[in-house]
Amino acid sequence: MNELNALWLNSVASTVNSHRRVIDAAVVQLTDEELHRKPTQELNSVAVILRHLGGNLQSRWTDFLTTDGEKPDRNRELEFADWDGDRESLMEYFDAGWTCLESAMKQLTDTNVTQSIEIRGELHTIPEAVTRSITHIAYHVGQIVMIARTVHKEPWNWLTIAPGDSATFNEQSWGTAASRGVYGESSSQ
């Protein structure tokens, strides 16, 4: 793979991984009841957002090089209904979509990264489709964190620098990937 494509794809993979770490760090703090609680009737629960993301990612990234990203069997409206199953089945559904995204990113090569694909009949370059998906994920990551903090009744484990800890955090992490908090590189990477 040429250097520029490799640089871009590594950045994409890092961003995708960081978004997943934020999601996981927020969800693990919630009880099962909090996972399904809506802050108000007009807003979605974290469970609903996870269901929607799982469905969206499965549709967009399954057979993405050969089929439209809006699959005919996707039921987007159902994604916004309350999840009837337990936490484990919800996370399996969400993980299935996330795995589709990660698998798709691993399929990109110098040959196909310049290919166009369709989403709802509209042509997108691969970089446009990836950027669209990451932007969509980032939007929902923000919702997940805000809703989780709103419905969670116990003390919150900060996912970013806690108020009043900026100086200490900077002293400990300056010049390292850890300076980005959960957005930085995982210690296992």
RONU-395887 format. One record per residue (C-alpha): x, y, z. Coordinates in Angstrom, 3 decimals, always signed. Each point is the difference from the previous one (the first is absolute). Example, Ala and Ser with C-alpha at 12.3 -4.5 7.8 and 13.67 -1.06 7.14 Angstrom:
REM RONU-395887
<atom><u>+12.300</u><v>-4.500</v><w>+7.800</w></atom>
<atom><u>+1.370</u><v>+3.440</v><w>-0.660</w></atom>
END
This chain:
REM RONU-395887
<atom><u>+0.000</u><v>+0.000</v><w>+0.000</w></atom>
<atom><u>+1.324</u><v>+3.439</v><w>-0.815</w></atom>
<atom><u>+1.126</u><v>+2.148</v><w>+2.910</w></atom>
<atom><u>-2.789</u><v>+2.583</v><w>-0.236</w></atom>
<atom><u>-2.782</u><v>-2.623</v><w>-0.064</w></atom>
<atom><u>+1.628</u><v>-1.874</v><w>+2.874</w></atom>
<atom><u>+0.283</u><v>+3.213</v><w>+2.031</w></atom>
<atom><u>-3.662</u><v>+0.835</v><w>-0.594</w></atom>
<atom><u>-1.238</u><v>-3.521</v><w>+0.768</w></atom>
<atom><u>+2.066</u><v>-0.208</v><w>+3.189</w></atom>
<atom><u>-1.508</u><v>+3.308</v><w>+1.113</w></atom>
<atom><u>-3.491</u><v>-1.286</v><w>-0.787</w></atom>
<atom><u>+0.625</u><v>-3.199</v><w>+1.972</w></atom>
<atom><u>+1.321</u><v>+1.992</v><w>+2.964</w></atom>
<atom><u>-3.024</u><v>+2.295</v><w>-0.052</w></atom>
<atom><u>-2.424</u><v>-2.925</v><w>-0.230</w></atom>
<atom><u>+1.749</u><v>-1.722</v><w>+2.906</w></atom>
<atom><u>-0.079</u><v>+3.149</v><w>+2.130</w></atom>
<atom><u>-3.731</u><v>+0.469</v><w>-0.592</w></atom>
<atom><u>-0.592</u><v>-3.599</v><w>+1.038</w></atom>
<atom><u>+1.991</u><v>+0.486</v><w>+3.204</w></atom>
<atom><u>-2.147</u><v>+3.019</v><w>+0.880</w></atom>
<atom><u>-3.207</u><v>-1.941</v><w>-0.650</w></atom>
<atom><u>+1.186</u><v>-2.929</v><w>+2.109</w></atom>
<atom><u>+1.224</u><v>+2.270</v><w>+2.821</w></atom>
<atom><u>-3.402</u><v>+1.708</v><w>+0.175</w></atom>
<atom><u>-2.148</u><v>-3.136</v><w>-0.337</w></atom>
<atom><u>+1.889</u><v>-1.965</v><w>+2.663</w></atom>
<atom><u>-0.961</u><v>+2.639</v><w>+2.571</w></atom>
<atom><u>-3.731</u><v>-0.454</v><w>-0.587</w></atom>
<atom><u>-2.293</u><v>-2.437</v><w>+1.738</w></atom>
<atom><u>-2.341</u><v>-1.986</v><w>-2.235</w></atom>
<atom><u>-2.818</u><v>+2.335</v><w>+0.967</w></atom>
<atom><u>+2.091</u><v>+3.099</v><w>-0.781</w></atom>
<atom><u>+1.023</u><v>-1.471</v><w>-3.360</w></atom>
<atom><u>-3.691</u><v>+0.056</v><w>-1.012</w></atom>
<atom><u>-1.014</u><v>+3.225</v><w>+1.768</w></atom>
<atom><u>-0.903</u><v>+3.026</v><w>-2.105</w></atom>
<atom><u>+0.900</u><v>+3.379</v><w>+1.528</w></atom>
<atom><u>-3.303</u><v>+1.290</v><w>-1.421</w></atom>
<atom><u>-2.706</u><v>-1.594</v><w>-2.111</w></atom>
<atom><u>+1.291</u><v>+1.788</v><w>-3.119</w></atom>
<atom><u>+3.583</u><v>-1.294</v><w>+0.323</w></atom>
<atom><u>+1.403</u><v>-3.439</v><w>-0.675</w></atom>
<atom><u>+1.518</u><v>-2.263</v><w>+2.601</w></atom>
<atom><u>+3.597</u><v>-1.162</v><w>-0.321</w></atom>
<atom><u>-1.396</u><v>-3.439</v><w>-0.927</w></atom>
<atom><u>-1.970</u><v>+1.479</v><w>-2.901</w></atom>
<atom><u>+3.057</u><v>+1.859</v><w>-1.299</w></atom>
<atom><u>+2.103</u><v>-3.173</v><w>+0.201</w></atom>
<atom><u>-2.711</u><v>-1.883</v><w>-1.896</w></atom>
<atom><u>-0.104</u><v>+2.706</v><w>-2.668</w></atom>
<atom><u>+3.787</u><v>+0.087</v><w>-0.381</w></atom>
<atom><u>+0.129</u><v>-3.797</v><w>-0.239</w></atom>
<atom><u>-2.640</u><v>-0.025</v><w>-2.740</w></atom>
<atom><u>+1.550</u><v>+2.905</v><w>-1.866</w></atom>
<atom><u>+3.491</u><v>-1.483</v><w>+0.013</w></atom>
<atom><u>-1.233</u><v>-3.427</v><w>-1.073</w></atom>
<atom><u>-1.882</u><v>+1.547</v><w>-2.899</w></atom>
<atom><u>+2.762</u><v>+2.374</v><w>-1.094</w></atom>
<atom><u>+2.961</u><v>-2.344</v><w>+0.185</w></atom>
<atom><u>-1.303</u><v>-3.470</v><w>-0.896</w></atom>
<atom><u>+1.076</u><v>-0.713</v><w>-3.589</w></atom>
<atom><u>+0.730</u><v>+3.731</v><w>-0.310</w></atom>
<atom><u>+2.051</u><v>-0.334</v><w>-3.193</w></atom>
<atom><u>-2.795</u><v>-1.724</v><w>-1.915</w></atom>
<atom><u>-3.337</u><v>+1.057</v><w>+1.546</w></atom>
<atom><u>-1.690</u><v>+3.239</v><w>+0.994</w></atom>
<atom><u>+0.695</u><v>+1.009</v><w>+3.606</w></atom>
<atom><u>-3.718</u><v>+0.200</v><w>+0.728</w></atom>
<atom><u>-0.932</u><v>-3.675</v><w>-0.113</w></atom>
<atom><u>-3.582</u><v>-0.871</v><w>-1.003</w></atom>
<atom><u>-0.461</u><v>-2.138</v><w>+3.130</w></atom>
<atom><u>+1.049</u><v>+2.766</v><w>+2.407</w></atom>
<atom><u>-2.850</u><v>+1.191</v><w>+2.197</w></atom>
<atom><u>+1.254</u><v>+3.400</v><w>+1.107</w></atom>
<atom><u>-3.262</u><v>+0.902</v><w>+1.722</w></atom>
<atom><u>+0.261</u><v>-3.092</v><w>+2.233</w></atom>
<atom><u>+3.483</u><v>+1.123</v><w>+1.064</w></atom>
<atom><u>-1.666</u><v>+2.830</v><w>+1.933</w></atom>
<atom><u>-2.356</u><v>-2.273</v><w>+1.933</w></atom>
<atom><u>+0.874</u><v>-1.159</v><w>+3.495</w></atom>
<atom><u>+2.242</u><v>-3.073</v><w>+0.098</w></atom>
<atom><u>-1.987</u><v>-2.955</v><w>+1.351</w></atom>
<atom><u>+3.006</u><v>-2.213</v><w>+0.735</w></atom>
<atom><u>+2.613</u><v>+0.111</v><w>+2.693</w></atom>
<atom><u>+3.289</u><v>+1.931</v><w>+0.101</w></atom>
<atom><u>+1.962</u><v>-2.940</v><w>-1.415</w></atom>
<atom><u>-2.209</u><v>-0.380</v><w>-3.075</w></atom>
<atom><u>+0.028</u><v>+3.774</v><w>-0.582</w></atom>
<atom><u>+3.792</u><v>+0.108</v><w>+0.166</w></atom>
<atom><u>+0.238</u><v>-3.010</v><w>-2.346</w></atom>
<atom><u>-2.200</u><v>+1.848</v><w>-2.505</w></atom>
<atom><u>+2.062</u><v>+3.176</v><w>+0.346</w></atom>
<atom><u>+3.254</u><v>-1.983</v><w>-0.238</w></atom>
<atom><u>-1.206</u><v>-1.633</v><w>-3.229</w></atom>
<atom><u>-0.293</u><v>+3.434</v><w>-1.609</w></atom>
<atom><u>+3.309</u><v>+1.166</v><w>+1.413</w></atom>
<atom><u>+1.686</u><v>-3.151</v><w>-1.307</w></atom>
<atom><u>-1.388</u><v>+0.737</v><w>-3.472</w></atom>
<atom><u>+1.652</u><v>+3.427</v><w>+0.094</w></atom>
<atom><u>+3.333</u><v>-1.358</v><w>+1.217</w></atom>
<atom><u>-0.081</u><v>-2.801</v><w>-2.566</w></atom>
<atom><u>-0.765</u><v>+2.458</v><w>-2.793</w></atom>
<atom><u>+2.935</u><v>+2.200</v><w>+0.980</w></atom>
<atom><u>+2.309</u><v>-3.030</v><w>-0.165</w></atom>
<atom><u>-1.197</u><v>-0.701</v><w>-3.556</w></atom>
<atom><u>+1.191</u><v>+3.351</v><w>-1.330</w></atom>
<atom><u>+2.981</u><v>-0.066</v><w>-2.321</w></atom>
<atom><u>+1.738</u><v>+2.377</v><w>-2.394</w></atom>
<atom><u>-2.129</u><v>-1.520</v><w>-2.733</w></atom>
<atom><u>-3.430</u><v>+0.445</v><w>+1.551</w></atom>
<atom><u>+0.473</u><v>+3.069</v><w>+2.232</w></atom>
<atom><u>-0.676</u><v>+2.213</v><w>-3.020</w></atom>
<atom><u>-3.122</u><v>-1.957</v><w>-0.944</w></atom>
<atom><u>-3.436</u><v>+1.578</v><w>+0.294</w></atom>
<atom><u>-2.771</u><v>-1.676</v><w>+1.956</w></atom>
<atom><u>-3.659</u><v>+0.834</v><w>+0.489</w></atom>
<atom><u>-1.938</u><v>+0.996</v><w>+3.080</w></atom>
<atom><u>-3.719</u><v>+0.403</v><w>-0.675</w></atom>
<atom><u>+0.791</u><v>+0.153</v><w>-3.705</w></atom>
<atom><u>+2.461</u><v>+2.894</v><w>+0.370</w></atom>
<atom><u>+3.582</u><v>-0.572</v><w>-1.124</w></atom>
<atom><u>+2.696</u><v>+0.511</v><w>+2.641</w></atom>
<atom><u>+3.720</u><v>-0.462</v><w>-0.264</w></atom>
<atom><u>+1.276</u><v>-2.398</v><w>+2.646</w></atom>
<atom><u>+1.528</u><v>+2.911</v><w>+1.976</w></atom>
<atom><u>-3.346</u><v>+1.846</v><w>-0.155</w></atom>
<atom><u>-1.900</u><v>-3.077</v><w>+1.207</w></atom>
<atom><u>+2.482</u><v>-0.632</v><w>+2.811</w></atom>
<atom><u>-0.088</u><v>+3.662</v><w>+1.071</w></atom>
<atom><u>-3.805</u><v>-0.054</v><w>-0.098</w></atom>
<atom><u>-0.056</u><v>-3.081</v><w>+2.212</w></atom>
<atom><u>+2.561</u><v>+1.282</v><w>+2.497</w></atom>
<atom><u>-1.836</u><v>+3.320</v><w>+0.257</w></atom>
<atom><u>-3.238</u><v>-1.886</v><w>+0.659</w></atom>
<atom><u>+1.699</u><v>-2.096</v><w>+2.670</w></atom>
<atom><u>+1.525</u><v>+3.090</v><w>+1.657</w></atom>
<atom><u>-3.414</u><v>+1.680</v><w>+0.134</w></atom>
<atom><u>-1.475</u><v>-2.993</v><w>+1.795</w></atom>
<atom><u>+3.018</u><v>-0.428</v><w>+2.299</w></atom>
<atom><u>-0.701</u><v>+3.506</v><w>+1.293</w></atom>
<atom><u>-3.655</u><v>-0.899</v><w>+0.513</w></atom>
<atom><u>+0.909</u><v>-3.219</v><w>+1.800</w></atom>
<atom><u>+2.304</u><v>+1.788</v><w>+2.419</w></atom>
<atom><u>-2.432</u><v>+2.852</v><w>+0.675</w></atom>
<atom><u>-2.964</u><v>-2.320</v><w>+0.516</w></atom>
<atom><u>+2.050</u><v>-2.395</v><w>+2.116</w></atom>
<atom><u>+1.113</u><v>+2.840</v><w>+2.267</w></atom>
<atom><u>-3.578</u><v>+1.245</v><w>+0.232</w></atom>
<atom><u>-1.600</u><v>-3.325</v><w>+0.956</w></atom>
<atom><u>+2.841</u><v>-1.384</v><w>+2.147</w></atom>
<atom><u>-0.652</u><v>+0.422</v><w>+3.724</w></atom>
<atom><u>+3.412</u><v>-0.966</v><w>+1.413</w></atom>
<atom><u>+3.207</u><v>+2.060</v><w>-0.245</w></atom>
<atom><u>+1.216</u><v>+0.255</v><w>-3.587</w></atom>
<atom><u>+3.425</u><v>-1.284</v><w>-1.050</w></atom>
<atom><u>+1.197</u><v>+2.763</v><w>-2.290</w></atom>
<atom><u>+0.806</u><v>-0.983</v><w>-3.577</w></atom>
<atom><u>+1.956</u><v>+3.188</v><w>-0.556</w></atom>
<atom><u>+2.009</u><v>+2.171</v><w>+2.362</w></atom>
<atom><u>-2.005</u><v>+0.442</v><w>+3.199</w></atom>
<atom><u>-0.748</u><v>+3.573</v><w>+1.065</w></atom>
<atom><u>+2.903</u><v>+1.391</v><w>+1.983</w></atom>
<atom><u>+2.474</u><v>-2.648</v><w>-1.247</w></atom>
<atom><u>+1.344</u><v>+1.720</v><w>-3.123</w></atom>
<atom><u>+3.414</u><v>+0.943</v><w>+1.392</w></atom>
<atom><u>+0.639</u><v>-3.433</v><w>+1.522</w></atom>
<atom><u>-1.190</u><v>-1.753</v><w>-3.137</w></atom>
<atom><u>+2.275</u><v>+2.104</v><w>-2.204</w></atom>
<atom><u>+2.997</u><v>-0.641</v><w>+2.258</w></atom>
<atom><u>-0.567</u><v>-3.752</v><w>-0.182</w></atom>
<atom><u>-0.822</u><v>-0.368</v><w>-3.684</w></atom>
<atom><u>+1.580</u><v>+2.891</v><w>-1.915</w></atom>
<atom><u>+1.443</u><v>-1.099</v><w>-3.334</w></atom>
<atom><u>-1.566</u><v>-3.474</v><w>+0.058</w></atom>
<atom><u>-3.099</u><v>-1.583</v><w>-1.529</w></atom>
<atom><u>-1.352</u><v>-0.211</v><w>+3.545</w></atom>
<atom><u>-0.471</u><v>+3.786</v><w>-0.204</w></atom>
<atom><u>-3.189</u><v>-0.732</v><w>-1.944</w></atom>
<atom><u>-1.495</u><v>-1.989</v><w>+2.895</w></atom>
<atom><u>-2.258</u><v>-2.839</v><w>-1.137</w></atom>
<atom><u>+0.337</u><v>+1.414</v><w>-3.498</w></atom>
<atom><u>+3.704</u><v>-0.827</v><w>-0.005</w></atom>
<atom><u>+1.624</u><v>-3.261</v><w>-0.858</w></atom>
<atom><u>-1.039</u><v>-2.955</v><w>+2.092</w></atom>
<atom><u>+2.672</u><v>-1.298</v><w>+2.346</w></atom>
<atom><u>-0.477</u><v>-3.434</v><w>-1.583</w></atom>
<atom><u>+0.920</u><v>+1.254</v><w>-3.481</w></atom>
END
